[in-house]
């Protein structure tokens, strides 16, 4: 079993020394005693750590501003070549600059997402595949408090989603062609077909719900307001989004 600790890894400042300490350590309990320090990135990759432990440990990872991390890695701001990679199985969003990992954030996903990727309107699943940001909204344009303070719309459905919909009879050939044209132009695809739509990365998580559940959305990606506000500043329309199982 692993425990968060406020002490730092060897050579790293502790929280008492620096409020911006980039890493924390965890200790492992074996036979009733606390064992050696284990670096957090290592803990995140070990199968013996259960899902919830990985999730809450991850919340204690690098909390420095994205701009600070980027400059430390010799990157300019605005951050070049931003892209977002979401992993549903680990409830994480990783912000990349090209192939450089900058920061990892916690997230929540659709309540029925582990029954498979999004397939049709109303299934409360989070899609999987390659998408892009097709719309950006600030708090002033959001009427639902569960959406938090920012909205980044995911370009669902993509061409693969549309092909499945066509093959299964959910959409017509004309609707398929409209989705195909929108994806080629990297604009918002049709949102009113039987495939559904309105999938976005938004705030409202924790701020309104506390640490209650990681699968509470209707298919969207829920984040803490502070996290989505930070990401929002560094992505543009067309920024790539990859959603993995």
C-alpha positions in Angstrom: 0.0 0.0 0.0 1.3 3.5 -0.8 0.9 6.7 1.2 1.4 10.3 0.2 4.1 12.0 2.2 4.9 15.7 2.5 8.5 14.9 2.6 10.5 15.2 -0.6 12.5 12.8 -2.6 16.2 12.8 -1.9 17.6 16.0 -3.5 14.2 17.5 -3.9 12.8 20.4 -1.8 10.1 19.5 0.6 6.8 21.4 0.9 8.0 23.1 4.0 10.9 24.5 1.9 9.0 25.3 -1.3 5.3 25.6 -2.0 6.2 25.0 -5.7 8.0 21.7 -5.1 7.7 19.8 -8.4 7.6 16.3 -7.0 6.6 14.4 -3.9 7.4 11.0 -2.7 5.3 8.1 -1.5 6.1 5.4 1.0 5.2 1.8 0.7 3.8 -0.2 3.6 5.0 -3.7 3.9 4.4 -6.0 6.9 3.1 -3.0 8.9 6.1 -0.8 8.4 6.9 2.1 6.1 9.4 1.1 3.5 11.6 3.0 1.0 10.8 6.1 -1.0 9.3 5.5 -4.4 9.3 8.3 -7.1 5.8 9.2 -8.2 6.3 8.5 -11.9 7.4 5.0 -11.0 4.4 4.5 -8.7 2.1 5.6 -11.6 3.4 2.7 -13.8 3.3 -0.1 -11.3 0.4 -2.6 -11.6 0.4 -3.3 -7.9 -0.9 0.2 -7.2 -4.7 0.2 -7.5 -6.6 2.7 -9.7 -7.6 5.0 -7.0 -4.2 5.2 -5.5 -2.7 6.1 -8.9 -5.3 8.8 -9.3 -5.0 10.5 -6.0 -1.2 10.2 -6.0 -1.2 11.9 -9.4 -3.0 14.9 -7.9 0.1 15.6 -6.0 2.4 15.7 -9.0 3.9 18.8 -10.5 1.5 21.7 -9.8 3.7 24.5 -11.2 2.2 26.7 -13.9 2.4 25.3 -17.4 4.3 28.4 -18.5 7.0 27.8 -15.9 7.4 24.2 -16.9 7.6 25.2 -20.6 10.4 27.8 -20.0 12.3 25.3 -17.9 12.3 23.0 -20.9 13.6 25.9 -23.1 10.3 26.3 -24.9 8.8 29.7 -25.9 5.5 30.9 -24.7 3.0 30.7 -26.5 3.9 27.0 -26.3 4.7 25.6 -29.8 2.9 22.6 -31.3 0.5 22.0 -28.4 -1.4 18.7 -28.4 -3.6 16.9 -25.8 -3.5 13.2 -25.0 -6.2 11.8 -22.8 -6.1 8.3 -21.3 -9.5 7.1 -20.1 -8.0 4.1 -18.2 -5.8 6.4 -16.0 -8.1 9.4 -15.9 -5.4 11.7 -17.2 -4.8 14.5 -19.7 -1.2 15.0 -20.8 -0.2 18.4 -22.3 2.5 18.0 -25.0 4.6 20.4 -27.0 5.3 18.3 -30.0 6.7 15.1 -28.4 7.7 16.8 -25.2 5.6 16.0 -22.1 4.9 19.2 -20.1 2.2 18.5 -17.6 -0.3 15.8 -16.5 -3.8 16.7 -15.2 -6.6 14.6 -13.6 -10.0 14.3 -15.4 -13.4 12.6 -15.2 -15.1 10.9 -18.1 -18.5 9.6 -19.2 -20.5 7.5 -16.7 -20.8 4.5 -19.1 -17.5 5.0 -20.9 -16.1 1.6 -20.0 -18.8 -0.1 -22.0 -16.9 1.0 -25.0 -16.2 4.2 -27.0 -19.0 6.6 -27.8 -21.3 5.1 -30.5 -24.5 7.1 -30.5 -26.4 10.0 -29.1 -27.2 9.7 -25.3 -25.0 6.7 -24.5 -23.0 8.7 -21.9 -19.7 7.3 -23.3 -16.5 9.3 -24.0 -15.2 8.9 -27.6 -11.9 7.4 -28.5 -9.7 8.4 -31.4 -8.0 11.4 -33.0 -9.8 14.7 -32.9 -9.1 18.4 -32.7 -10.4 21.5 -30.8 -13.3 22.9 -32.9 -14.7 25.5 -30.5 -13.6 27.5 -27.5 -16.0 29.1 -25.0 -15.4 31.1 -21.8 -17.5 31.3 -18.7 -19.7 34.1 -20.0 -21.0 31.8 -22.8 -21.6 28.7 -20.6 -25.1 28.5 -19.0 -24.7 25.1 -17.2 -22.7 25.4 -14.0 -21.5 21.8 -14.3 -19.5 23.0 -17.4 -17.3 25.2 -15.1 -15.4 28.2 -16.5 -14.1 27.0 -19.9 -15.1 24.7 -22.8 -13.0 23.1 -25.5 -15.2 21.3 -28.0 -13.9 18.0 -29.3 -14.4 17.4 -33.0 -16.6 14.3 -32.5 -17.7 12.5 -34.7 -14.5 11.9 -36.6 -14.3 10.0 -39.9 -14.0 6.6 -38.2 -17.0 7.3 -36.0 -18.9 8.4 -39.1 -17.9 5.2 -41.0 -19.2 3.0 -38.1 -22.4 5.0 -38.1 -22.9 4.6 -41.8 -22.1 0.8 -41.7 -24.6 0.2 -38.9 -27.3 2.4 -40.4 -27.2 5.1 -37.8 -26.5 7.9 -40.3 -27.2 8.4 -44.0 -24.6 8.7 -46.8 -25.4 12.4 -46.9 -24.7 12.8 -43.2 -21.5 10.8 -43.6 -20.3 13.1 -46.4 -21.0 16.2 -44.3 -19.0 14.8 -41.4 -16.2 13.9 -43.8 -16.1 17.4 -45.3 -16.0 19.1 -41.8 -13.2 16.9 -40.7 -11.2 17.6 -43.8 -11.7 21.4 -43.2 -11.0 21.0 -39.5 -14.2 22.7 -38.5 -17.0 21.5 -36.2 -18.7 18.3 -37.6 -22.5 18.0 -37.7 -23.7 17.7 -34.1 -27.4 16.7 -34.6 -27.0 13.2 -36.2 -27.8 9.9 -34.4 -24.1 9.7 -33.5 -24.6 12.5 -31.1 -22.3 15.5 -30.4 -21.6 18.2 -27.9 -18.5 16.5 -26.5 -16.1 18.8 -24.8 -13.3 19.3 -22.3 -14.7 21.5 -19.6 -14.4 22.6 -16.0 -16.6 22.0 -13.0 -14.9 18.9 -11.7 -13.9 19.1 -8.0 -15.0 22.7 -7.8 -18.7 21.7 -7.8 -18.5 18.0 -6.9 -15.6 17.3 -4.5 -13.7 14.1 -4.8 -16.8 12.1 -5.6 -16.4 10.1 -8.8 -14.3 9.9 -11.9 -17.1 8.8 -14.2 -19.8 11.4 -13.8 -20.2 13.1 -17.2 -22.6 12.5 -20.0 -19.6 11.7 -22.3 -17.5 14.9 -21.9 -14.2 15.3 -20.1 -14.5 17.0 -16.8 -11.6 18.9 -15.2 -10.9 21.3 -12.4 -11.6 24.9 -13.4 -8.0 26.0 -12.7 -6.7 23.2 -14.9 -9.0 23.8 -17.9 -8.3 27.6 -17.7 -4.6 26.9 -17.9 -4.9 24.6 -20.8 -7.4 26.9 -22.6 -4.7 29.7 -22.7 -2.3 27.5 -24.6 -4.5 25.7 -27.2 -6.1 27.0 -30.4 -8.8 25.9 -32.8 -7.3 22.9 -34.6 -5.1 21.8 -31.7 -4.9 17.9 -31.9 -6.7 15.8 -29.3 -6.1 12.1 -28.9 -8.4 10.1 -26.7 -7.1 6.7 -25.7 -9.0 3.8 -24.0 
